Amino acid sequence: MKRLYIFVIKSYLGPLVMTFFISLFILVMQFLWKYVDDLVGKGLEWYLVIELLFYASSTFVPLALPLAILLSSLMTFGNLGEHYELVAMKAAGISLWKVMKPLIILTVFISMLAFYFSNNILPAANLKFTSLLYDIKKKKLAFNIQEGIFYNGMEGFTIRIGKKDKDGVGINDVMIYNHTKKLGNIDVTTAKSGKMESTPDGRYIIFTLYDGYNYQEKVDQRDYRVRRPFERTHFEEEVRRFDLRSFELNRTDEDLFRDHYRMLDIQQLSQAIDSLDKKHKRKDSSFNAKFENNYNFYPRIDTATKIPQDTLRKKDTMILNNFDEASHARIIQYALDNAKSVANNIEFNKNILLSDEKLIVKHRIEWHRKFTLSLACLVLFFIGAPLGAIIRKGGLGLPVVVSVLFFILFHITSITGEKYAKELALDVTTGMWISTAFLFPLGLFLTIKATSDSPLLDTDAWRKTILKILGKR
């Protein structure tokens, strides 16, 4: 039996590693496609891109691992069935449960590692990934002036170069607008030719201009709007230096993101949920107390009594009979304004309390997510393994199609439940575990059918059944 177990484990580990990295690669490519506009053209160093992709791939493990287990288990038992190895094992008196036993133990061990990863490694990876992606998004595009286009990427200046030489240094027909004073186009420099070079450390860009003019409007003189004083200076050579530090990637302090619910482990999430829940209850109690104090009629309102809508419009109303006709409109308008103010106050506080509830729900969702990943690996194994034994097809053909269909079903149900929970339309526990509760009976059903050699997906059996039904009719 030991040799059999070793053989089954070896047959399983190869497809598992391969499908895991293929799934991870596809998810990383999807990430690059989504954020390509934030990465291209910013002159990022290669190690920053590698670091970002590494952290991004770490955050995709919760998606890639269940899919890899489903696909590899289906491929493994599909290959065993296709090559009649399962038939030989059953002929030797070895049941499917015994064949699955070492892989069940291995999957349980992988599930435990997945829980450890989700609770300890994933929060740190999310923190690094979020911080680095935020800094890259804020980074300016790399300094790149194109011919004949006004470039305003440098703060306080707008530069236009008519033509560049082939060496990339020589420039012609240069125009520089100085907007540092924020008073419009009052300071302009033009030159027929020049050179554009960067310092060895890349901190500055040096413009050496030849045969040009400086045009300045003197806005610091008295009555300049009327007299419009103007100064023009000719130069044979002028050197301008521009600081490029604003184009560097400035790293944000990670502590700004550390309290986000995706950056916390189970213990920290439990503490955060407890604190947020107490804070929410204090806000709710405070609002109720203030409302009853400010609007003392509130406790006396009988919600069962239906008040006619046109009560205030009746001229024989007892309250309005004490006032003259001219005061009626003012009193009614004052009452309406007061009622609108109360309604707005209630709506404002309602939105605050609702926002707090949604934040608590997001923390609870993340708490449950630590466990759903582990159990999803186990449930999807019990779908893939018996399904592979039933289909008896290995390779990357039919198993991939079937695995993708089941994974899409799992993913859609889990995402739907999570979204309903976030919108407070469903209990958090129900929303987060609905996909597992839906697929677990399916896995149990497939396992029973596979161990009993049921022709569940046998096309010949289905064809005979259909022909038998049609023949009876």
C-alpha positions as CSV (number, residue, x, y, z in Angstrom):
1,M,0.0,0.0,0.0
2,K,2.9,2.4,0.7
3,R,4.1,2.1,-2.9
4,L,0.5,2.7,-4.1
5,Y,0.2,5.8,-1.9
6,I,3.6,7.1,-3.1
7,F,2.5,6.5,-6.7
8,V,-0.8,8.4,-6.2
9,I,0.9,11.3,-4.4
10,K,3.5,11.6,-7.2
11,S,0.8,11.6,-9.8
12,Y,-1.0,14.3,-7.9
13,L,1.8,16.7,-7.0
14,G,3.0,17.3,-10.6
15,P,-0.4,18.6,-11.9
16,L,-1.0,20.5,-8.6
17,V,2.2,22.5,-8.9
18,M,1.7,23.1,-12.7
19,T,-1.9,24.2,-12.4
20,F,-1.2,26.4,-9.4
21,F,1.5,28.4,-11.2
22,I,-0.6,28.5,-14.4
23,S,-3.6,29.9,-12.5
24,L,-1.3,32.3,-10.7
25,F,0.2,33.5,-14.0
26,I,-3.3,34.1,-15.5
27,L,-4.4,36.1,-12.5
28,V,-1.2,38.2,-12.6
29,M,-1.7,38.9,-16.3
30,Q,-5.2,40.0,-15.5
31,F,-3.7,42.4,-12.9
32,L,-1.3,43.8,-15.4
33,W,-4.0,44.3,-17.9
34,K,-6.1,46.2,-15.3
35,Y,-3.3,48.5,-14.1
36,V,-1.2,48.8,-17.2
37,D,-2.1,52.5,-17.5
38,D,-0.6,53.2,-14.0
39,L,2.6,51.4,-14.8
40,V,3.6,52.3,-18.3
41,G,5.6,55.5,-19.0
42,K,6.7,56.2,-15.4
43,G,10.3,55.0,-15.7
44,L,9.9,52.4,-12.9
45,E,13.0,50.4,-12.1
46,W,12.8,46.7,-12.9
47,Y,13.1,45.6,-9.2
48,L,10.1,47.7,-8.3
49,V,8.0,46.0,-11.0
50,I,9.2,42.6,-9.8
51,E,8.4,43.5,-6.2
52,L,4.9,44.7,-7.2
53,L,4.2,41.5,-9.2
54,F,5.5,39.4,-6.3
55,Y,3.1,41.0,-3.8
56,A,0.3,40.9,-6.3
57,S,0.8,37.2,-6.9
58,S,0.7,36.6,-3.1
59,T,-2.7,38.2,-2.9
60,F,-4.0,35.9,-5.7
61,V,-3.2,32.7,-3.9
62,P,-6.7,32.5,-2.3
63,L,-8.1,32.2,-5.9
64,A,-5.3,30.1,-7.5
65,L,-5.0,27.4,-4.8
66,P,-8.6,26.1,-4.8
67,L,-8.7,26.1,-8.6
68,A,-5.3,24.2,-8.7
69,I,-6.6,21.6,-6.3
70,L,-9.8,21.1,-8.2
71,L,-8.0,20.8,-11.6
72,S,-5.1,18.7,-10.4
73,S,-7.4,16.2,-8.5
74,L,-9.6,15.9,-11.6
75,M,-6.6,15.4,-13.9
76,T,-5.0,12.9,-11.6
77,F,-8.0,10.6,-11.2
78,G,-8.9,11.2,-14.8
79,N,-5.5,9.9,-15.9
80,L,-5.8,6.9,-13.6
81,G,-9.2,6.1,-15.0
82,E,-8.1,6.6,-18.6
83,H,-5.2,4.3,-18.3
84,Y,-7.3,1.6,-16.5
85,E,-5.2,2.0,-13.4
86,L,-8.2,2.6,-11.2
87,V,-9.8,-0.6,-12.7
88,A,-6.7,-2.6,-11.8
89,M,-6.8,-1.2,-8.2
90,K,-10.4,-2.0,-7.8
91,A,-9.8,-5.5,-9.2
92,A,-7.1,-6.0,-6.5
93,G,-9.7,-5.1,-3.9
94,I,-8.6,-1.5,-3.3
95,S,-11.6,0.8,-3.0
96,L,-11.6,4.4,-4.3
97,W,-11.6,5.6,-0.7
98,K,-8.3,3.9,-0.1
99,V,-6.8,5.4,-3.2
100,M,-8.0,8.8,-2.2
101,K,-6.8,8.4,1.4
102,P,-3.2,9.8,1.0
103,L,-4.5,12.7,-1.1
104,I,-7.2,13.5,1.5
105,I,-4.4,13.7,4.1
106,L,-2.3,15.8,1.8
107,T,-5.2,18.1,1.0
108,V,-6.0,18.5,4.8
109,F,-2.3,19.5,5.3
110,I,-2.5,22.0,2.3
111,S,-5.7,23.4,3.9
112,M,-3.9,24.0,7.2
113,L,-1.0,25.7,5.3
114,A,-3.6,27.8,3.4
115,F,-5.1,28.9,6.8
116,Y,-1.7,29.9,8.0
117,F,-1.0,31.7,4.8
118,S,-4.3,33.5,4.9
119,N,-3.9,34.5,8.6
120,N,-0.2,35.4,8.8
121,I,1.3,36.0,5.3
122,L,-1.6,37.4,3.3
123,P,-2.2,40.5,5.5
124,A,1.5,41.5,5.2
125,A,1.4,40.9,1.5
126,N,-1.8,43.0,1.2
127,L,-0.1,45.8,3.1
128,K,3.0,45.8,0.9
129,F,1.0,45.5,-2.3
130,T,-1.5,48.3,-1.4
131,S,1.3,50.7,-0.3
132,L,3.5,50.1,-3.3
133,L,0.6,50.3,-5.8
134,Y,-0.6,53.5,-4.2
135,D,2.8,55.1,-4.5
136,I,3.1,54.0,-8.1
137,K,-0.3,55.5,-9.0
138,K,0.8,58.8,-7.5
139,K,4.1,58.8,-9.3
140,K,4.3,61.2,-12.3
141,L,5.0,60.0,-15.8
142,A,8.7,60.0,-16.7
143,F,10.2,63.2,-18.0
144,N,9.6,62.9,-21.7
145,I,9.2,66.0,-23.9
146,Q,8.0,65.3,-27.4
147,E,8.5,67.5,-30.5
148,G,5.9,70.2,-31.1
149,I,3.9,69.5,-27.9
150,F,3.6,71.6,-24.9
151,Y,4.8,69.6,-21.9
152,N,3.4,70.6,-18.5
153,G,4.5,67.6,-16.4
154,M,7.0,69.7,-14.6
155,E,5.4,71.7,-11.8
156,G,5.5,75.4,-12.4
157,F,6.7,75.2,-16.0
158,T,5.4,74.5,-19.5
159,I,8.0,73.6,-22.1
160,R,7.8,73.2,-25.9
161,I,10.5,72.0,-28.2
162,G,10.0,72.4,-31.9
163,K,12.5,69.7,-33.0
164,K,15.0,67.4,-31.4
165,D,18.3,66.3,-33.0
166,K,19.0,62.6,-33.7
167,D,21.5,62.4,-30.8
168,G,18.7,63.3,-28.3
169,V,20.7,66.2,-26.9
170,G,20.4,69.0,-29.4
171,I,17.1,70.9,-29.4
172,N,15.7,73.7,-31.6
173,D,12.9,76.3,-31.4
174,V,12.6,76.2,-27.6
175,M,9.9,77.9,-25.6
176,I,9.6,77.9,-21.8
177,Y,6.7,79.4,-19.8
178,N,7.5,80.1,-16.1
179,H,4.3,79.7,-14.1
180,T,5.9,79.5,-10.6
181,K,4.3,82.9,-9.6
182,K,0.9,81.7,-10.8
183,L,0.1,84.9,-12.5
184,G,-0.3,83.6,-16.0
185,N,2.1,83.8,-19.0
186,I,4.1,86.8,-17.7
187,D,7.5,85.1,-17.9
188,V,8.5,83.5,-21.2
189,T,11.9,82.3,-22.6
190,T,12.5,81.5,-26.2
191,A,15.6,80.3,-27.9
192,K,16.6,79.2,-31.5
193,S,18.7,76.2,-30.3
194,G,20.1,74.5,-27.3
195,K,21.1,71.3,-25.5
196,M,19.1,69.2,-23.1
197,E,21.2,67.0,-20.7
198,S,20.6,65.3,-17.4
199,T,23.1,65.3,-14.5
200,P,24.9,61.9,-13.8
201,D,22.8,61.3,-10.8
202,G,19.6,62.0,-12.7
203,R,18.4,64.5,-10.2
204,Y,18.4,67.5,-12.5
205,I,17.8,68.3,-16.2
206,I,20.0,71.0,-17.7
207,F,18.8,73.2,-20.5
208,T,21.6,75.2,-22.2
209,L,19.9,77.7,-24.6
210,Y,21.5,79.8,-27.4
211,D,20.4,83.0,-29.1
212,G,17.2,83.7,-27.3
213,Y,15.1,86.2,-25.5
214,N,13.5,86.5,-22.0
215,Y,10.1,88.3,-22.0
216,Q,8.7,89.5,-18.7
217,E,5.7,91.6,-17.8
218,K,6.3,93.9,-14.8
219,V,3.3,93.2,-12.6
220,D,5.0,94.6,-9.5
221,Q,4.7,98.2,-10.6
222,R,2.0,100.7,-10.0
223,D,-0.9,100.8,-12.5
224,Y,0.6,97.9,-14.5
225,R,-2.8,96.9,-15.8
226,V,-3.1,100.3,-17.5
227,R,0.5,100.9,-18.6
228,R,1.5,97.3,-19.2
229,P,5.2,97.6,-18.6
230,F,7.2,95.0,-20.5
231,E,10.9,93.9,-20.5
232,R,12.7,92.0,-23.2
233,T,16.3,90.7,-22.7
234,H,18.4,89.1,-25.3
235,F,21.0,86.4,-24.5
236,E,23.7,84.5,-26.4
237,E,23.7,81.6,-23.9
238,E,21.6,80.8,-20.9
239,V,21.6,77.8,-18.6
240,R,18.3,76.6,-16.9
241,R,18.3,73.8,-14.4
242,F,15.1,71.9,-13.5
243,D,14.7,69.7,-10.4
244,L,13.5,66.2,-11.2
245,R,12.9,65.0,-7.7
246,S,9.1,65.3,-8.2
247,F,9.4,62.4,-10.7
248,E,10.9,60.1,-8.1
249,L,8.9,57.4,-6.4
250,N,8.2,58.6,-2.9
251,R,7.3,55.7,-0.5
252,T,4.4,56.2,1.8
253,D,4.5,55.2,5.4
254,E,2.9,51.7,5.6
255,D,1.3,52.6,9.0
256,L,-1.3,54.6,7.0
257,F,-2.7,51.4,5.6
258,R,-2.0,49.1,8.6
259,D,-5.5,49.5,10.2
260,H,-7.4,48.4,7.0
261,Y,-9.3,45.2,7.5
262,R,-7.4,43.4,4.7
263,M,-4.1,43.9,6.7
264,L,-5.3,42.3,9.9
265,D,-5.1,38.7,11.2
266,I,-7.8,36.9,13.1
267,Q,-6.9,38.2,16.5
268,Q,-6.6,41.8,15.3
269,L,-9.9,41.5,13.3
270,S,-11.7,40.2,16.5
271,Q,-10.4,43.2,18.5
272,A,-11.3,45.6,15.7
273,I,-14.8,44.2,15.4
274,D,-15.3,44.4,19.2
275,S,-14.1,48.1,19.2
276,L,-16.2,49.1,16.2
277,D,-19.3,47.4,17.6
278,K,-18.9,49.2,21.0
279,K,-18.4,52.5,19.1
280,H,-21.4,51.9,17.0
281,K,-23.6,51.2,20.0
282,R,-22.4,54.4,21.7
283,K,-23.3,56.4,18.6
284,D,-26.7,54.8,18.4
285,S,-27.5,55.5,22.1
286,S,-26.2,59.1,21.8
287,F,-28.4,59.8,18.8
288,N,-31.5,58.4,20.4
289,A,-30.9,60.4,23.6
290,K,-30.3,63.7,21.7
291,F,-33.3,63.1,19.5
292,E,-35.6,62.6,22.5
293,N,-34.2,65.6,24.3
294,N,-34.4,68.0,21.2
295,Y,-37.8,66.8,20.1
296,N,-39.8,66.1,23.2
297,F,-42.9,65.2,21.2
298,Y,-41.1,62.1,19.9
299,P,-42.0,59.8,22.8
300,R,-45.7,60.8,22.6
301,I,-46.1,60.0,18.9
302,D,-48.5,57.1,18.4
303,T,-47.4,55.4,15.2
304,A,-50.7,53.6,15.0
305,T,-52.6,56.8,14.5
306,K,-53.1,57.9,10.9
307,I,-52.9,61.7,10.5
308,P,-54.7,63.1,7.5
309,Q,-52.3,64.7,5.0
310,D,-54.3,68.0,4.7
311,T,-54.6,68.7,8.4
312,L,-52.6,71.9,8.2
313,R,-54.6,73.2,5.2
314,K,-57.9,73.2,7.0
315,K,-58.8,76.7,8.1
316,D,-60.8,75.5,11.1
317,T,-57.7,73.8,12.7
318,M,-57.7,74.7,16.4
319,I,-54.1,75.7,16.5
320,L,-54.3,78.2,13.6
321,N,-57.6,79.7,14.9
322,N,-55.6,81.6,17.5
323,F,-53.7,83.5,14.8
324,D,-54.8,85.9,12.1
325,E,-55.0,84.9,8.4
326,A,-51.7,86.6,7.5
327,S,-49.7,84.5,10.0
328,H,-51.1,81.1,8.8
329,A,-48.7,80.8,5.8
330,R,-45.7,81.8,8.0
331,I,-46.6,79.3,10.7
332,I,-47.1,76.5,8.3
333,Q,-43.8,77.3,6.5
334,Y,-42.0,77.3,9.8
335,A,-43.5,74.0,10.7
336,L,-42.5,72.5,7.4
337,D,-39.0,73.8,7.7
338,N,-38.7,72.3,11.2
339,A,-40.0,69.0,9.9
340,K,-37.5,69.0,7.0
341,S,-34.7,69.8,9.5
342,V,-35.7,66.8,11.7
343,A,-35.9,64.5,8.6
344,N,-32.5,65.7,7.4
345,N,-31.0,65.1,10.8
346,I,-32.4,61.6,11.0
347,E,-31.2,60.8,7.5
348,F,-27.7,62.2,8.3
349,N,-27.4,60.1,11.4
350,K,-28.9,57.1,9.7
351,N,-26.2,57.2,7.0
352,I,-23.5,57.5,9.6
353,L,-24.8,54.5,11.5
354,L,-25.3,52.5,8.3
355,S,-21.7,53.3,7.3
356,D,-20.5,52.0,10.6
357,E,-22.5,48.8,10.2
358,K,-21.1,48.2,6.8
359,L,-17.5,48.7,8.1
360,I,-18.2,46.1,10.9
361,V,-19.6,43.7,8.3
362,K,-16.4,44.1,6.1
363,H,-14.3,43.2,9.1
364,R,-16.5,40.2,9.8
365,I,-16.3,39.1,6.1
366,E,-12.5,39.2,6.3
367,W,-12.6,37.2,9.5
368,H,-14.6,34.5,7.9
369,R,-12.5,34.6,4.7
370,K,-9.5,33.2,6.7
371,F,-11.5,29.9,7.1
372,T,-13.4,29.8,3.8
373,L,-10.1,29.4,1.8
374,S,-9.0,26.4,3.8
375,L,-12.4,24.6,3.6
376,A,-12.8,25.5,-0.1
377,C,-9.6,23.5,-0.9
378,L,-11.0,20.5,0.8
379,V,-14.5,20.7,-0.7
380,L,-13.1,21.3,-4.2
381,F,-10.9,18.2,-3.8
382,F,-13.9,16.1,-3.1
383,I,-15.5,17.4,-6.3
384,G,-12.5,17.0,-8.5
385,A,-11.3,13.6,-7.4
386,P,-14.5,11.6,-7.8
387,L,-15.4,13.6,-10.9
388,G,-12.1,12.6,-12.5
389,A,-12.8,8.9,-11.6
390,I,-16.2,9.2,-13.3
391,I,-15.1,11.1,-16.4
392,R,-11.9,8.9,-16.9
393,K,-10.2,11.6,-19.0
394,G,-6.8,13.1,-18.2
395,G,-4.7,15.8,-19.7
396,L,-5.7,19.5,-20.1
397,G,-8.7,19.0,-22.3
398,L,-12.0,18.0,-20.8
399,P,-10.7,18.3,-17.2
400,V,-9.9,22.0,-17.7
401,V,-13.4,22.7,-19.1
402,V,-15.1,20.9,-16.2
403,S,-12.9,22.4,-13.6
404,V,-13.4,25.9,-14.9
405,L,-17.2,25.4,-14.9
406,F,-17.2,24.2,-11.3
407,F,-14.8,26.9,-10.2
408,I,-16.9,29.6,-11.9
409,L,-19.9,28.2,-10.1
410,F,-18.0,28.3,-6.8
411,H,-16.7,31.8,-7.4
412,I,-20.0,33.3,-8.5
413,T,-21.8,31.9,-5.4
414,S,-19.1,33.1,-3.1
415,I,-18.9,36.6,-4.6
416,T,-22.7,36.9,-4.7
417,G,-23.0,35.9,-1.0
418,E,-20.2,38.3,-0.1
419,K,-21.9,41.2,-1.9
420,Y,-25.3,40.6,-0.3
421,A,-23.6,40.5,3.1
422,K,-21.8,43.8,2.4
423,E,-25.1,45.4,1.5
424,L,-26.6,44.1,4.8
425,A,-29.1,42.0,2.8
426,L,-27.8,38.7,4.1
427,D,-26.2,37.5,7.3
428,V,-22.4,37.5,7.2
429,T,-22.0,33.9,8.1
430,T,-24.6,32.8,5.5
431,G,-23.1,35.0,2.8
432,M,-19.6,33.8,3.3
433,W,-20.4,30.1,3.7
434,I,-23.1,29.8,1.1
435,S,-20.7,28.6,-1.7
436,T,-19.2,25.9,0.6
437,A,-22.7,24.8,1.8
438,F,-23.8,24.6,-1.8
439,L,-20.8,22.6,-3.1
440,F,-20.2,20.3,-0.1
441,P,-23.4,18.1,-0.8
442,L,-22.4,18.1,-4.5
443,G,-18.9,16.7,-3.6
444,L,-20.5,14.2,-1.3
445,F,-22.9,13.1,-4.0
446,L,-20.1,12.7,-6.6
447,T,-17.9,10.8,-4.1
448,I,-20.7,8.3,-3.4
449,K,-21.4,7.9,-7.1
450,A,-17.7,7.4,-7.9
451,T,-17.2,4.8,-5.1
452,S,-20.3,2.8,-6.3
453,D,-19.1,2.9,-10.0
454,S,-22.2,4.8,-11.0
455,P,-22.3,5.6,-14.8
456,L,-23.2,9.2,-13.9
457,L,-21.4,10.8,-16.9
458,D,-21.3,7.7,-19.2
459,T,-22.7,8.8,-22.6
460,D,-23.7,5.3,-23.5
461,A,-25.7,4.8,-20.3
462,W,-27.5,8.1,-20.8
463,R,-28.2,7.2,-24.5
464,K,-29.7,3.9,-23.5
465,T,-31.8,5.5,-20.8
466,I,-33.1,8.1,-23.2
467,L,-33.9,5.5,-25.9
468,K,-35.7,3.4,-23.4
469,I,-37.9,6.3,-22.3
470,L,-38.6,7.2,-25.9
471,G,-39.4,3.5,-26.7
472,K,-41.9,3.3,-23.9
473,R,-43.7,6.4,-25.2
